[in-house]
Amino acid sequence: MCKRNNSALFFTCSLIEQIGRTLHARRGAVAAALGEKGVRAVYDYADVLHCDPIEKAAYDTIAEFDLPGGSFDNVASARYTVPDVWTMGKVYARLIEDVSGEENVVETLLEVYTSWIDGMLSDYNTSFYYEPRDYIAACWQQGGVLD
């Protein structure tokens, strides 16, 4: 299992969230556009990248990897308080920690972000993103939301 409180994973997930908000892109589309090479670069250099404001790190990453924009704006469509990028980074990082092996964090990150669960976690009009971490992990492992 991936180590708990993995700060590089937390930053990587938070940066994906910031990029998604900046580009109005689904978070899974951001992760897929970065690909394994891009995600690994962010993950490996998170200790340096986090020294800048996350907005700057997002703009730099967008430019470096020529990431495309989209029309997905879950922030504007939210009827309730929108969680900040750090909160959502924590939600994704915890899920990845809970389902990942130590050696395949980047691969698991890509698998999680490009799966069905990204749509559930990105819908701020539901309560799914703030469910307990063990429930979210159990849903992931079962391949759908549990009753």
N, C-alpha and C positions, 0 to 999 in steps of 0.2 A: 504494500500500500504506500502511496505517496506520503511523504512526511507531512504532518499537520503544520499549519501556519507557515506554509511555503510562501515567503514574501515575493519571490520571483513569479510564481504562479498567480498570486493575488494581483500584482502589478500588471501582468500580461492580460489577465481577464478584465481588469479595470480599463486598461488602454483599449482593448477591443470594444468595450462599451462606449468609451469616449469617441472613438473613431466612428462607430455606428451612429451615434447621435450627431456628430459633425457632418457625416456624409448622408444622413437619412437612409442608412442601409441596415438591413437585417444583420444581426451579430454573426450569424452563421455565414452570411455572404462575405463579411469582413474576414473572418477566419479562413474561409476557403480562398479568398483572393490573396491573403498573405501566404497561404500554403505552409507546408511543413518548414521550408527554409525561412520564411518570414517570421512565423511564430517562434521558431527556435532562436532566431536572432534577437527578438524582443525578450524572450525568456532568459537567454544567456547573458544579455546586457541590461537586464532590469535594474540591477544595482546602480548602474550609471544613468540610465534613462529616467529613473525616478527623481533624480536631482533637479530636473526641469519641471515646470508646471505641466500637468497632464495634458493640457490643451496644446502646448508646444510640442510635446512628445507625439501627440496625435497628428498634428500638422506635418511634422518631420517624417513620420512613418507613412502617412498618406502620400507625401511627395516621393519618398525613397522607393516605395513599392507601387507607385502609380495606381492607387486604389480608386475604383470607380464609385460614383455616387449612386443614390437610389431615390426612391420615393416613399420609403417606410419611415414614418414619424410617430413612433409610439409615445413620445413625450407629449406632442401636441394633442394626440387623441386620448390621453389619459384623463379620466374624470375625477381622479383622486390625486393625492399627493404622490409625486414622482420620486422614486428612490434615486439617490445620487449615484454617480458612477462607481464610487468606492463600495457602496452597499451591494450593487449588482456584481461588481468584481468579486466580492466576498462570497455571494451566493454561488456563482459559477466555480470559483476556486474550491469551495468546500465540496461541491458535488464531484469535481474532478479528483480531489484528494480522496474522497470516499470510494471511488470506483477505479482508481488508477493504480498501476504498479509503479514502483519507484523508478523503473527504467523506461517507462513509456508515457510520461506525463504529457509531452507534446502531442503524441498520437491520440491519447485519450481526450485531450482538449479539442482537437479537431473533430473527433468522433462525436463528442457531446455537442459542440456548437453547430455541427451540420446535421443534427438529428431533430426529431419531433419536439424534444424538450426545449429547444431554443424558442420556439413559438410560444410555448406555455410560460417560460420565464420572462419573455419580453412583453407579455400582455399585462400592463399595469392596471387594467380594469378587473383583474381577478386577484385572488389571494394566493395563488400558487407560489409566487416568488418568495413569499415570506413564511411559507410552511417550514416546519422543522427540517433540518438537514437530513436526518435519517429517513424521513418520509420522502423527500425529493429523491434521495439515492435509491430508495425502494421502488419508487415509480420508474426511475431510469432503468433499474435492473429488470423490472417487469415489462418494460416497453410501453407503458401507458399510465395514465393517472389512476391511482387506486381508489376504490370506493370507501 
